[in-house]
Amino acid sequence: MQLFRRWLFLLLILLLPACSTPISEYAQSQPKFDLFQYFDGEVQAWGMLQNYSGKQIRRFDVSIQGTVDGDALTLKEDFIFDDGEQQQRIWKITRGNNGTYVGKADDVVGEAKGVAVGNALNWQYTLRVPMDDTSYDIRFDDWMFRQDDTRVFNVAEMTKWGFTVGKVTLFFEKQ
């Protein structure tokens, strides 16, 4: 049965294509999204994970503590999932030129690369996701949209081999 589920999972991700919107479309959108300014300090977030068909499969809360030191931002994210599981991710993010960012975390394969234009920020990265007794490298197309001074929306499409396998949706509120 376990082998059947894995093969079914792999078959399903092969059947769903993915695409993305160019970030330049948000150039005139306000308020401007400065990742360092927004995440400096305490931020709370609430989110959900949906599978490839849109079914909600997990919910979670996140407490985030951000610390800016020059052109470096450290984000300590503490997740609590609806089943009681707890996880922590610590991002080390460096600011580049023209709204670009590079980020690293222990479960990120290589580097996350991001760019902010207008009220939007787009991250591209691969996350190593544990599942059962193995792990999968899942590609994230992660979009954040600044709503106002305190709120940000986040939608991340997850793909494997170019096919959509799920979506993460979050709502952030600066404390």
C-alpha positions in Angstrom: 0.0 0.0 0.0 2.9 2.4 0.9 4.5 1.8 -2.5 1.2 2.3 -4.3 0.7 5.7 -2.6 4.2 6.8 -3.6 3.6 5.8 -7.3 0.2 7.5 -7.2 1.8 10.6 -5.8 4.4 10.6 -8.5 1.8 10.0 -11.2 -0.4 12.9 -10.0 2.5 15.4 -9.9 3.3 14.5 -13.5 -0.2 15.5 -14.7 -0.3 19.1 -13.4 1.6 21.9 -15.2 2.8 25.2 -13.6 3.3 28.8 -14.6 4.1 32.2 -13.1 3.3 35.9 -13.5 6.2 38.4 -14.2 7.0 40.5 -11.1 7.3 43.6 -13.3 3.4 43.7 -13.4 3.5 45.0 -9.8 5.9 47.9 -10.4 3.1 50.6 -9.8 1.5 48.7 -6.8 1.7 50.3 -3.4 2.7 50.2 -0.6 6.3 49.3 -1.6 7.5 46.0 -0.1 10.8 46.3 1.7 11.4 42.8 3.1 13.9 44.0 5.8 11.6 46.8 7.0 8.5 44.6 7.2 10.2 41.6 9.0 12.3 43.6 11.4 10.8 42.7 14.8 7.8 40.5 15.6 5.4 39.1 13.0 2.6 36.6 13.5 1.3 34.4 10.6 -1.4 31.9 10.0 -1.5 29.5 7.1 -2.7 26.4 5.4 -1.3 23.8 3.0 -3.4 22.4 0.2 -2.7 19.4 -2.0 -2.7 19.4 -5.8 -6.5 19.3 -6.0 -7.0 22.2 -3.6 -8.0 20.2 -0.5 -6.8 21.7 2.7 -4.5 19.1 4.4 -2.8 21.1 7.2 -3.1 24.4 9.1 -0.5 26.2 11.1 0.5 29.3 13.1 3.9 30.9 12.8 5.7 33.2 15.3 8.5 35.1 13.5 11.3 37.1 15.0 13.3 39.2 12.5 16.6 40.9 13.2 18.3 43.3 10.7 22.0 43.9 10.8 23.1 46.1 7.8 22.4 44.1 4.7 21.5 40.9 6.5 18.2 39.8 7.9 17.8 36.8 10.2 14.2 35.4 10.4 13.5 32.8 13.2 10.2 31.1 12.3 8.5 28.9 14.9 5.7 26.8 13.3 2.9 25.0 15.2 0.8 22.7 13.1 -2.8 21.7 13.7 -1.7 18.2 14.6 0.7 19.5 17.3 3.9 19.1 15.2 6.4 21.9 15.8 9.1 23.0 13.4 11.6 25.8 13.3 13.3 27.4 10.2 15.9 30.1 10.5 16.5 32.1 7.4 19.6 34.1 6.7 18.8 36.7 4.0 21.1 39.1 2.3 20.0 42.3 0.5 21.4 42.8 -3.0 20.9 45.6 -5.6 17.6 46.7 -7.1 15.3 44.9 -4.7 17.0 41.5 -4.9 17.5 39.1 -2.0 19.4 35.8 -1.5 18.3 33.5 1.4 19.5 30.3 3.0 18.0 28.0 5.5 18.9 24.4 6.6 16.1 22.8 4.7 16.5 25.0 1.6 18.5 23.3 -1.2 21.1 25.8 -2.4 19.9 29.4 -2.2 16.5 31.1 -2.4 16.5 34.0 -4.8 14.0 36.8 -4.5 13.1 40.1 -6.0 10.8 42.9 -4.8 8.9 45.2 -7.2 6.1 47.5 -6.0 4.1 45.8 -3.3 5.2 42.2 -4.4 8.1 40.0 -3.6 8.7 36.7 -5.4 11.0 34.0 -4.0 12.2 31.0 -6.0 13.7 28.1 -4.0 13.7 24.4 -3.4 12.7 23.0 0.0 13.6 19.6 1.2 10.3 18.2 2.6 10.3 15.1 4.8 7.6 12.6 4.0 7.2 9.2 5.7 10.7 7.7 5.8 12.2 9.8 2.9 12.2 13.4 1.7 11.4 15.2 -1.5 12.9 18.3 -3.0 9.9 20.6 -3.8 10.3 23.8 -5.8 8.5 26.8 -4.4 7.3 29.8 -6.4 6.6 32.0 -3.4 4.7 35.3 -3.8 4.2 37.9 -1.0 2.0 40.9 -1.4 2.1 43.9 1.0 -1.5 44.9 1.8 -0.7 47.9 4.2 1.7 48.8 7.0 0.9 45.7 9.1 -0.4 42.9 6.7 1.1 40.8 4.0 -0.5 38.0 2.0 1.6 35.0 0.8 0.8 32.3 -1.8 3.3 29.7 -2.7 2.9 27.2 -5.5 4.8 23.9 -4.9 6.0 21.9 -7.9 8.0 18.8 -8.6 9.4 18.2 -12.1 7.4 21.2 -13.2 4.0 20.0 -12.1 1.9 21.5 -9.3 1.8 19.3 -6.1 0.3 21.8 -3.7 -0.1 25.3 -2.5 0.7 27.2 0.8 -1.3 30.3 1.7 -0.3 32.6 4.6 -1.5 35.8 6.2 1.2 37.8 8.0 0.5 40.6 10.6 3.3 42.8 12.0 3.1 43.1 15.8 
